[in-house]
Amino acid sequence: MRNDRVVVIGAGIGGLVAALLLAARGLAVTVLDRGAAPGGKMREVAIGDARIDAGPTVFTLRPVLDEILAEAGARLDHHLTLRPAGLLARHAWDDGATLDLFADPDQSADAIGRFAGAAGAAGYRAFRARARAVCRTLEHAFLRGSRPSPVALVARAGVGGVRDLLGASPFARLWDALGEHFADPRLRQLFGRYATYSGSSPFAAPATLMLIAQVEQAGVWLVEGGMHRVARTLACLAEARGATFRYRAEVAEILAERGRAAGVRLASGERIDAEAVVCNADVAALAVGLFGEAARRAVPDQRDAVRSLSAVTWCLHAPVAGFPLAHHTVFFARDYAAEFAAIFRRRALPAEPTVYVCAQDRSDDGTAAPAGPERLLVLVNAPPTGDAAAPTPQEIASCEQATFARLARLGLVVERTADRMAATTPRDFAAMFPATGGALYGRAMHGWQAAFRRPGAATRLPGLVLAGGSVHPGPGVPMAALSGRFAAAAVLSDLASMRRSRRAAMPGGMSMR
Ligand SMILES: Cc1cc2nc3c(=O)[nH]c(=O)nc-3n(C[C@H](O)[C@H](O)[C@H](O)COP(=O)(O)OP(=O)(O)OC[C@H]3O[C@@H](n4cnc5c(N)ncnc54)[C@H](O)[C@@H]3O)c2cc1C
C-alpha cells in the first residue's frame, strides 16, 4: 500500500485532512485544486495589505483537529496559536437589548437572567441539559461513526443514547422544541440561529440540531493570524510528509478502468493515474456529471436535496463607530420567520436580514480593538440560486444598503468605501464551488432524515472516496475534517481489499509477499 498513488480533488478542509493522513501513511498523494490556494471555503481576501478571513470564523471542536494532527505525528499547538474565547458571541436586537453568551455556562445563565428574567435563565439551563444529552449521544454514535444510517446510529448509541435522543424529540422541529424552553422570542431566535451553521432554517431543521448550540458552548477558539492559517498549516504538514499540491488545476473527469477509479483527467487534458481518488468537491458536482459518467453513477442522485443556505458577504477594512462590537456579533432581524420564508420559499434575499459581523482584530469581548480601520467580515444569509435566478447586481446593491442600514439602526456605523471592501455573492460562490448554486453546506438539514441522506465516504465505484461538508457527518470545519479522516480510512481499506482480491485471483491464490 505504501507508495500507492492517491489523487485528492480539492484542498478544502476535508481534502487537506485526507491528504495529510494518507501522506503520513506513506502513500504518494497529489492534491489538485482549481483555486489558487488551499482552504476552499476557508479562504482569505486581500484588501490592500489587510488579509481578511472570508469563510469560517467560528472554530469549534478543537479536539478533532488535535487528534487528526496527532495521527499524522504533529501537534496543533506547535503550528498554530489558539486562544479560547471567554465571550462566545454578542447578540443585539432592535429594542436596544444585547446579550452575551460565555464559555462558562453559569455566566451565560446569569446574563440570560438579567436579559429575560429568572424564567429565561431556567429555560436556558433546561435547554442546555437537553442539548448536552443530544450532543453526547450524537458525537459518538453519529459524528464519529462512518455510516450515516439510522440503524447504525441506534446500534452505536446504545439504550441510554436512544433514550437521550428520544428525549430531544428528534422528529420535532428545532423552532418548536426551543418554544418548550424559551417564552422570550429573542432567546428562541438566538438558539434557533445555530441551525444556520448547517445552512438550514430553524423553522424546518430537526430538534437534534440543538447539538450545534452545545458544540459552541463546549468551546470556541480564536486562531492567531486567522482561520485561513488552519488550511495553510494542514497543507504544509501534508507537504512535509511528501504530498504534492497543484493549484489552478481543474479536474474535468474521474477516470474508471476495470470497475475501479484509475485517476483523473485535468481540464488541460493531462492525465494523472492513481490507485485511488478522493473527491472533496460538493457531491452535487459528481451527481450532475461534472466529473464524468463513471463518477456520476458512483453517487446517489441528489435531485431530492434541498440546497442549504448561500450568503452575501462583505470583507472590509474600515473604521467603525458606535456599537461595542465583540469578536463575533449578531444583529437580529425583527421578523425571523419572514427572513427564512424569503430565502427558502421565495428564493429571494431577505428585505431585512440578520447580520453577522466578525471583527477580526478584536479580542473575544471586543475590549482590545484597533484604533483605526479594522478587518471585518459581514455576512447575511441568501438563497442558493447562484446558478439560476441569481440575485441581480441591483438586488445585491439593495441588500448591501439594507444590511448596513440595519447595522446603523442598531448603533453600528461602518465607514465603508468601495475601494476598501469586497463582496461575495451566491453567484460568486456558485462559480467557486460548481453545481452548488452557491449553497455552502451541502443539502439543508430539513426534516429528521436529512442527516442520513448525506453520502458516506465510500461510493459505488471502488477506489473513489468522498470527503467534505456535503458528505457525512456534514458541514462546518470540524465535521469536514472528520469526513477527511473517514475518507483516508476508506482509501486504506479499499486498497487493502484490492490487494487481497488481486492476491486471491493469482494462480494458486499465493500471497505476493
Ligand atoms: C462564509 C462562510 C462562513 C462559514 N462559517 C463557518 C464557521 O464559522 N465555522 C465553521 O465551522 N464552518 C463555517 N463555514 C463552513 C465551512 O467553511 C465548510 O463547511 C468547510 O470549510 C467545507 O470544507 P470542505 O472539505 O467541504 O471543502 P470546500 O471548502 O468546499 O473546498 C472544496 C475544494 O474543492 C475544489 N474543487 C471543486 N471542484 C474541483 C475540480 N473540478 N477540480 C479541482 N478542485 C476542485 C474547490 O476549489 C475547493 O477548494 C462557513 C463557510 C462559509 C463559506
The ligand as a MOL file (V3000), in Angstrom:
LIG
                    3D

  0  0  0     0  0            999 V3000
M  V30 BEGIN CTAB
M  V30 COUNTS 53 58 0 0 0
M  V30 BEGIN ATOM
M  V30 1 C -18.8400 32.4780 4.5010 0
M  V30 2 C -18.7210 31.1640 5.2370 0
M  V30 3 C -18.7510 31.1370 6.6300 0
M  V30 4 C -18.6230 29.9310 7.3190 0
M  V30 5 N -18.5630 29.9520 8.6890 0
M  V30 6 C -18.2080 28.8240 9.3450 0
M  V30 7 C -17.8350 28.8930 10.7180 0
M  V30 8 O -17.8160 29.9710 11.3160 0
M  V30 9 N -17.4700 27.7420 11.3350 0
M  V30 10 C -17.4090 26.5460 10.6720 0
M  V30 11 O -17.0260 25.5260 11.2820 0
M  V30 12 N -17.7500 26.4580 9.3630 0
M  V30 13 C -18.1270 27.5680 8.6850 0
M  V30 14 N -18.3840 27.5160 7.3480 0
M  V30 15 C -18.4440 26.2050 6.6890 0
M  V30 16 C -17.0620 25.6320 6.4350 0
M  V30 17 O -16.2330 26.6290 5.8890 0
M  V30 18 C -17.1730 24.4810 5.4330 0
M  V30 19 O -18.1220 23.5150 5.8910 0
M  V30 20 C -15.8540 23.7430 5.2160 0
M  V30 21 O -14.7600 24.6270 5.1270 0
M  V30 22 C -16.0090 22.9410 3.9250 0
M  V30 23 O -14.8540 22.1870 3.6590 0
M  V30 24 P -14.8620 21.1030 2.5120 0
M  V30 25 O -13.9610 19.9970 2.9330 0
M  V30 26 O -16.2520 20.7330 2.1480 0
M  V30 27 O -14.1670 21.7890 1.2670 0
M  V30 28 P -14.5140 23.1530 0.4290 0
M  V30 29 O -14.1490 24.3000 1.2750 0
M  V30 30 O -15.8750 23.0500 -0.1020 0
M  V30 31 O -13.4400 23.0150 -0.7110 0
M  V30 32 C -13.6000 22.1900 -1.8220 0
M  V30 33 C -12.4280 22.4320 -2.7470 0
M  V30 34 O -12.5960 21.6230 -3.9160 0
M  V30 35 C -12.1020 22.3600 -5.0270 0
M  V30 36 N -12.6950 21.8280 -6.2460 0
M  V30 37 C -14.0110 21.7140 -6.5550 0
M  V30 38 N -14.1480 21.2050 -7.7980 0
M  V30 39 C -12.8970 20.9830 -8.2770 0
M  V30 40 C -12.3960 20.4830 -9.5130 0
M  V30 41 N -13.1980 20.0950 -10.5170 0
M  V30 42 N -11.0620 20.4060 -9.6650 0
M  V30 43 C -10.2050 20.7970 -8.6720 0
M  V30 44 N -10.6420 21.2920 -7.4910 0
M  V30 45 C -11.9730 21.3780 -7.3020 0
M  V30 46 C -12.5360 23.7920 -4.7320 0
M  V30 47 O -11.7370 24.7270 -5.4550 0
M  V30 48 C -12.3250 23.8700 -3.2280 0
M  V30 49 O -11.0400 24.3670 -2.9060 0
M  V30 50 C -18.5120 28.7060 6.6080 0
M  V30 51 C -18.4970 28.7130 5.2230 0
M  V30 52 C -18.5740 29.9300 4.5330 0
M  V30 53 C -18.4730 29.9350 3.0280 0
M  V30 END ATOM
M  V30 BEGIN BOND
M  V30 1 1 1 2
M  V30 2 1 2 3
M  V30 3 2 2 52
M  V30 4 2 3 4
M  V30 5 1 4 5
M  V30 6 1 4 50
M  V30 7 2 5 6
M  V30 8 1 6 7
M  V30 9 1 6 13
M  V30 10 2 7 8
M  V30 11 1 7 9
M  V30 12 1 9 10
M  V30 13 2 10 11
M  V30 14 1 10 12
M  V30 15 2 12 13
M  V30 16 1 13 14
M  V30 17 1 14 15
M  V30 18 1 14 50
M  V30 19 1 15 16
M  V30 20 1 16 17
M  V30 21 1 16 18
M  V30 22 1 18 19
M  V30 23 1 18 20
M  V30 24 1 20 21
M  V30 25 1 20 22
M  V30 26 1 22 23
M  V30 27 1 23 24
M  V30 28 2 24 25
M  V30 29 1 24 26
M  V30 30 1 24 27
M  V30 31 1 27 28
M  V30 32 2 28 29
M  V30 33 1 28 30
M  V30 34 1 28 31
M  V30 35 1 31 32
M  V30 36 1 32 33
M  V30 37 1 33 34
M  V30 38 1 33 48
M  V30 39 1 34 35
M  V30 40 1 35 36
M  V30 41 1 35 46
M  V30 42 1 36 37
M  V30 43 1 36 45
M  V30 44 2 37 38
M  V30 45 1 38 39
M  V30 46 1 39 40
M  V30 47 2 39 45
M  V30 48 1 40 41
M  V30 49 2 40 42
M  V30 50 1 42 43
M  V30 51 2 43 44
M  V30 52 1 44 45
M  V30 53 1 46 47
M  V30 54 1 46 48
M  V30 55 1 48 49
M  V30 56 2 50 51
M  V30 57 1 51 52
M  V30 58 1 52 53
M  V30 END BOND
M  V30 END CTAB
M  END
